[in-house]
């Protein structure tokens, strides 16, 4: 299992998601649990052997693989010799630039 690093921009997006759930829905415990589920999911990518190349143009050009969490969030990551780095994330419903 390789260690998983989360890029700063992804951490910022996760924090924004947390505060959105807290502020809009007034559900801090739910927000905490949801972010914990995402973090657990991302850490599991360190043992990932099934790779799915991203079809989003800007990610595929960088050689990223993609993982979908909860049918809502797409995480772009790359596996290196010594670690996995989560480089980006996006809400699945707003992605329009997918190559088929």
N, C-alpha and C positions, 0 to 999 in steps of 0.2 A: 504494500500500500504506500503510495507516494503522498507526501504532505500537500495540502491544498492551500494556495494563497488566494486571497480575494483582493482584486485591485481596488484602489482608493475610490474610483468612480462608482464601482459596484457597491461598496460599503456606504457611500453617500446615498445611493438610490434606495438601499435597504433601510437606511435611517429615515429617508423621506416617506417610504411606505409605512414604516412603523408609526411615525407621527401622523400620517394621514388617517390611519385606522383609529388611533387614539383620539384625534381631534374631530374627525367627521362622525365617527360612530360611538365615541365615548366608551371604547372597549379596550382598555390598556392590557388586560390579561390575555384577551384574544390576540392582540397585536404582538405581544411578547411570544405567545405560543406559535403564532404563524411564522414569525422571523426565526424562531428556534427550529421549526420544521424545515424552513428553507436552508438554514445553516447546516443542519444534519444532512440534507439532500446534497448540498454542495461538497461537504466533506467526503461523502460516499463516492464522489467522482475520482478520488485518489486511487480507488481500486477498479476503476472502469476499464473494461476490456472490450466492450461493444461501443464502437465509435460511429457517430452519426455526423457526417460533414454538414456544416451549415449551408443552407440554400439562400440565405440572405446575402446579397452581393457583397456588401462591405465587409462581412465576416468571412465569406468563403475566399475572398481575395487574400485574406490574412492567414488562411489555413486553419481557421477555428473549427472546432466541433461544437455541436449544440446539444443541450439537454433541456427538456421541458419539465417544469415543475407545476403540478396541479392543473394542467391544461391551460395555464394562464401566463406563466412567466417563462421566457426562453433565456437561457444562460449560454453565452459563448465562452468557450474555454479552449486551452491548448495544453497538450501533454508534452512536457519536456523530459529530459533524461532523469532529472532529480526531483521534479515537482509538477504539479498541475496548477495553472493560473486561470482563475475566472476573470476574463477580461471585460465582459460587458453583459448587460441584461436589458430586456425589453418586454413590455406587456404584449402578449401575442396578438391581441386584437387590433393593435395599431400598426403592425408590420405590413407594409405593402410592397416592398422591393424584394420579392422572393423569386429566384430562378427555378424553373421546373425542368 
